[in-house]
Amino acid sequence: MPLKPDAVIWRTLVAACRNQGNVNLAAEVLDCMMEMEPEDSGNYVLKSNLHAMIGDWQSVQEVRSSMSCKKVAKTQPAHSYVQPTTMSM
């Protein structure tokens, strides 16, 4: 690969693995990402959703508990506000 993979590239690989049904590879990549970025809640949410997709509810609970123990909080989505202006002609 001509450039060093960053979090976006790794998350893209996880999404591709999920779409192709390769849950094991997606889980391995997410484990590595969680080691690289232990404070990133998105990695935990992705892993939890991956386990939920295959019905592994015990692992979903373990991932969510791990987030709580490590005090990793889910980030809230950002909001923007646009105020329309009147146009005069």
N, CA and C atoms as a LAMMPS dump frame, in Angstrom:
ITEM: TIMESTEP
0
ITEM: NUMBER OF ATOMS
267
ITEM: BOX BOUNDS ff ff ff
-5.0000000000000000e+02 5.0000000000000000e+02
-5.0000000000000000e+02 5.0000000000000000e+02
-5.0000000000000000e+02 5.0000000000000000e+02
ITEM: ATOMS id mol type element x y z
1 1 1 N 0.855 -1.164 0
2 1 2 C 0 0 0
3 1 3 C 0.908 1.236 0
4 2 1 N 0.65 2.191 -0.875
5 2 2 C 1.538 3.344 -1
6 2 3 C 1.495 4.31 0.188
7 3 1 N 0.476 4.225 1.026
8 3 2 C 0.421 5.1 2.19
9 3 3 C 0.077 4.293 3.425
10 4 1 N 0.456 4.844 4.568
11 4 2 C 0.195 4.155 5.826
12 4 3 C -1.302 4.218 6.13
13 5 1 N -1.931 3.071 6.397
14 5 2 C -3.375 3.083 6.658
15 5 3 C -3.708 3.847 7.938
16 6 1 N -4.758 4.643 7.863
17 6 2 C -5.232 5.373 9.03
18 6 3 C -6.572 4.781 9.468
19 7 1 N -7.194 5.405 10.449
20 7 2 C -8.446 4.884 10.995
21 7 3 C -9.544 4.793 9.939
22 8 1 N -9.578 5.726 9.013
23 8 2 C -10.608 5.712 7.964
24 8 3 C -10.444 4.478 7.078
25 9 1 N -9.217 4.175 6.716
26 9 2 C -8.961 2.998 5.873
27 9 3 C -9.339 1.726 6.626
28 10 1 N -8.972 1.646 7.905
29 10 2 C -9.31 0.46 8.69
30 10 3 C -10.825 0.312 8.84
31 11 1 N -11.525 1.413 9.078
32 11 2 C -12.988 1.327 9.205
33 11 3 C -13.642 0.935 7.882
34 12 1 N -13.056 1.372 6.787
35 12 2 C -13.563 0.976 5.472
36 12 3 C -13.396 -0.522 5.274
37 13 1 N -12.257 -1.058 5.715
38 13 2 C -12.031 -2.506 5.64
39 13 3 C -13.048 -3.252 6.5
40 14 1 N -13.322 -2.736 7.684
41 14 2 C -14.322 -3.366 8.558
42 14 3 C -15.687 -3.383 7.874
43 15 1 N -16.07 -2.271 7.268
44 15 2 C -17.364 -2.2 6.57
45 15 3 C -17.416 -3.195 5.417
46 16 1 N -16.328 -3.304 4.665
47 16 2 C -16.286 -4.253 3.545
48 16 3 C -16.395 -5.687 4.056
49 17 1 N -15.701 -5.986 5.138
50 17 2 C -15.778 -7.33 5.721
51 17 3 C -17.197 -7.64 6.18
52 18 1 N -17.828 -6.668 6.82
53 18 2 C -19.211 -6.853 7.27
54 18 3 C -20.133 -7.111 6.093
55 19 1 N -19.979 -6.314 5.046
56 19 2 C -20.837 -6.462 3.865
57 19 3 C -20.652 -7.809 3.187
58 20 1 N -19.438 -8.35 3.254
59 20 2 C -19.152 -9.637 2.616
60 20 3 C -19.359 -10.821 3.559
61 21 1 N -19.735 -10.536 4.795
62 21 2 C -19.993 -11.605 5.751
63 21 3 C -18.753 -12.164 6.423
64 22 1 N -17.615 -11.489 6.298
65 22 2 C -16.381 -11.957 6.924
66 22 3 C -16.262 -11.323 8.313
67 23 1 N -17.074 -11.823 9.219
68 23 2 C -17.171 -11.261 10.558
69 23 3 C -15.871 -11.449 11.334
70 24 1 N -15.211 -12.587 11.151
71 24 2 C -13.978 -12.859 11.895
72 24 3 C -12.891 -11.843 11.575
73 25 1 N -12.696 -11.54 10.295
74 25 2 C -11.679 -10.559 9.919
75 25 3 C -12.062 -9.173 10.432
76 26 1 N -13.33 -8.827 10.33
77 26 2 C -13.787 -7.524 10.831
78 26 3 C -13.516 -7.407 12.327
79 27 1 N -13.767 -8.472 13.077
80 27 2 C -13.53 -8.453 14.523
81 27 3 C -12.042 -8.311 14.834
82 28 1 N -11.192 -8.985 14.065
83 28 2 C -9.741 -8.869 14.268
84 28 3 C -9.26 -7.446 14.01
85 29 1 N -9.741 -6.845 12.933
86 29 2 C -9.353 -5.469 12.607
87 29 3 C -9.822 -4.529 13.716
88 30 1 N -11.041 -4.723 14.194
89 30 2 C -11.56 -3.867 15.265
90 30 3 C -10.765 -4.031 16.557
91 31 1 N -10.325 -5.251 16.856
92 31 2 C -9.489 -5.455 18.042
93 31 3 C -8.205 -4.639 17.937
94 32 1 N -7.584 -4.656 16.766
95 32 2 C -6.361 -3.871 16.551
96 32 3 C -6.649 -2.377 16.673
97 33 1 N -7.764 -1.942 16.101
98 33 2 C -8.123 -0.523 16.175
99 33 3 C -8.375 -0.088 17.612
100 34 1 N -8.983 -0.968 18.405
101 34 2 C -9.261 -0.635 19.792
102 34 3 C -7.969 -0.534 20.601
103 35 1 N -6.951 -1.288 20.214
104 35 2 C -5.644 -1.166 20.862
105 35 3 C -4.962 0.132 20.439
106 36 1 N -5.096 0.495 19.157
107 36 2 C -4.468 1.713 18.643
108 36 3 C -5.16 2.966 19.167
109 37 1 N -6.484 2.915 19.275
110 37 2 C -7.286 4.074 19.691
111 37 3 C -8.257 3.662 20.806
112 38 1 N -7.733 3.387 22.009
113 38 2 C -8.607 2.87 23.074
114 38 3 C -9.675 3.85 23.553
115 39 1 N -9.508 5.136 23.261
116 39 2 C -10.479 6.131 23.719
117 39 3 C -11.552 6.436 22.677
118 40 1 N -11.456 5.847 21.494
119 40 2 C -12.407 6.129 20.412
120 40 3 C -13.654 5.261 20.569
121 41 1 N -14.749 5.886 20.939
122 41 2 C -15.991 5.143 21.173
123 41 3 C -16.53 4.49 19.903
124 42 1 N -16.212 5.066 18.751
125 42 2 C -16.705 4.515 17.489
126 42 3 C -16.266 3.085 17.257
127 43 1 N -15.052 2.75 17.679
128 43 2 C -14.557 1.384 17.517
129 43 3 C -15.378 0.401 18.344
130 44 1 N -15.714 0.805 19.564
131 44 2 C -16.513 -0.055 20.434
132 44 3 C -17.919 -0.237 19.866
133 45 1 N -18.487 0.837 19.373
134 45 2 C -19.835 0.768 18.806
135 45 3 C -19.839 -0.128 17.564
136 46 1 N -18.823 0.016 16.712
137 46 2 C -18.731 -0.848 15.53
138 46 3 C -18.646 -2.316 15.926
139 47 1 N -17.808 -2.605 16.93
140 47 2 C -17.651 -3.995 17.358
141 47 3 C -18.94 -4.521 17.969
142 48 1 N -19.595 -3.707 18.778
143 48 2 C -20.864 -4.108 19.368
144 48 3 C -21.904 -4.391 18.282
145 49 1 N -21.984 -3.517 17.298
146 49 2 C -22.93 -3.706 16.192
147 49 3 C -22.595 -4.942 15.369
148 50 1 N -21.317 -5.228 15.216
149 50 2 C -20.891 -6.419 14.479
150 50 3 C -21.385 -7.679 15.188
151 51 1 N -21.213 -7.719 16.507
152 51 2 C -21.689 -8.875 17.274
153 51 3 C -23.216 -8.962 17.233
154 52 1 N -23.882 -7.822 17.297
155 52 2 C -25.347 -7.817 17.24
156 52 3 C -25.842 -8.342 15.897
157 53 1 N -25.107 -8.023 14.836
158 53 2 C -25.49 -8.459 13.491
159 53 3 C -25.573 -9.983 13.397
160 54 1 N -24.695 -10.674 14.126
161 54 2 C -24.699 -12.142 14.062
162 54 3 C -25.44 -12.764 15.253
163 55 1 N -26.043 -11.904 16.085
164 55 2 C -26.842 -12.404 17.197
165 55 3 C -26.039 -12.847 18.406
166 56 1 N -24.802 -12.394 18.524
167 56 2 C -23.943 -12.746 19.661
168 56 3 C -24.15 -11.713 20.769
169 57 1 N -25.26 -11.837 21.487
170 57 2 C -25.665 -10.831 22.463
171 57 3 C -24.758 -10.805 23.687
172 58 1 N -24.152 -11.934 24.02
173 58 2 C -23.204 -11.96 25.143
174 58 3 C -22.008 -11.062 24.837
175 59 1 N -21.485 -11.142 23.618
176 59 2 C -20.35 -10.298 23.228
177 59 3 C -20.751 -8.829 23.144
178 60 1 N -21.978 -8.565 22.722
179 60 2 C -22.47 -7.179 22.698
180 60 3 C -22.396 -6.604 24.108
181 61 1 N -22.886 -7.368 25.077
182 61 2 C -22.867 -6.912 26.469
183 61 3 C -21.436 -6.726 26.967
184 62 1 N -20.53 -7.63 26.581
185 62 2 C -19.128 -7.525 27.008
186 62 3 C -18.477 -6.257 26.458
187 63 1 N -18.743 -5.948 25.188
188 63 2 C -18.17 -4.74 24.584
189 63 3 C -18.723 -3.502 25.273
190 64 1 N -20.03 -3.471 25.51
191 64 2 C -20.644 -2.316 26.18
192 64 3 C -20.131 -2.173 27.613
193 65 1 N -19.943 -3.284 28.306
194 65 2 C -19.396 -3.239 29.663
195 65 3 C -17.962 -2.741 29.653
196 66 1 N -17.205 -3.165 28.655
197 66 2 C -15.819 -2.715 28.513
198 66 3 C -15.764 -1.202 28.337
199 67 1 N -16.701 -0.666 27.557
200 67 2 C -16.777 0.789 27.383
201 67 3 C -17.003 1.477 28.721
202 68 1 N -17.909 0.933 29.511
203 68 2 C -18.219 1.534 30.812
204 68 3 C -17.021 1.46 31.751
205 69 1 N -16.374 0.297 31.806
206 69 2 C -15.221 0.124 32.699
207 69 3 C -14.081 1.061 32.335
208 70 1 N -13.886 1.27 31.04
209 70 2 C -12.794 2.136 30.577
210 70 3 C -13.219 3.601 30.496
211 71 1 N -14.478 3.854 30.886
212 71 2 C -15.035 5.217 30.865
213 71 3 C -14.969 5.852 29.473
214 72 1 N -15.276 5.032 28.477
215 72 2 C -15.346 5.517 27.095
216 72 3 C -16.808 5.825 26.819
217 73 1 N -17.095 7.076 26.512
218 73 2 C -18.478 7.496 26.272
219 73 3 C -18.739 7.625 24.779
220 74 1 N -19.937 7.242 24.402
221 74 2 C -20.363 7.41 23.018
222 74 3 C -20.446 8.896 22.708
223 75 1 N -19.848 9.306 21.613
224 75 2 C -19.887 10.721 21.254
225 75 3 C -21.263 11.076 20.715
226 76 1 N -21.69 12.269 21.032
227 76 2 C -22.984 12.748 20.56
228 76 3 C -22.815 13.348 19.167
229 77 1 N -23.794 13.158 18.311
230 77 2 C -23.69 13.74 16.972
231 77 3 C -23.692 15.266 17.025
232 78 1 N -23.025 15.852 16.093
233 78 2 C -22.972 17.317 16.013
234 78 3 C -24.237 17.836 15.333
235 79 1 N -24.575 19.056 15.64
236 79 2 C -25.741 19.697 15.037
237 79 3 C -25.316 21.031 14.443
238 80 1 N -25.992 21.41 13.414
239 80 2 C -25.746 22.738 12.852
240 80 3 C -27.091 23.429 12.657
241 81 1 N -27.037 24.722 12.577
242 81 2 C -28.244 25.511 12.455
243 81 3 C -28.03 26.509 11.331
244 82 1 N -28.942 26.514 10.391
245 82 2 C -28.862 27.452 9.276
246 82 3 C -30.1 28.323 9.319
247 83 1 N -29.878 29.615 9.305
248 83 2 C -31.002 30.543 9.315
249 83 3 C -31.142 31.123 7.913
250 84 1 N -32.263 30.857 7.262
251 84 2 C -32.444 31.389 5.91
252 84 3 C -32.598 32.909 5.929
253 85 1 N -32.095 33.514 4.918
254 85 2 C -32.248 34.965 4.784
255 85 3 C -33.198 35.241 3.629
256 86 1 N -33.854 36.367 3.695
257 86 2 C -34.758 36.726 2.604
258 86 3 C -33.947 37.327 1.473
259 87 1 N -34.362 37.008 0.299
260 87 2 C -33.678 37.544 -0.881
261 87 3 C -34.562 38.613 -1.501
262 88 1 N -33.996 39.735 -1.779
263 88 2 C -34.771 40.784 -2.446
264 88 3 C -34.365 40.827 -3.912
265 89 1 N -35.349 41.048 -4.745
266 89 2 C -35.074 41.097 -6.184
267 89 3 C -35.418 42.422 -6.75
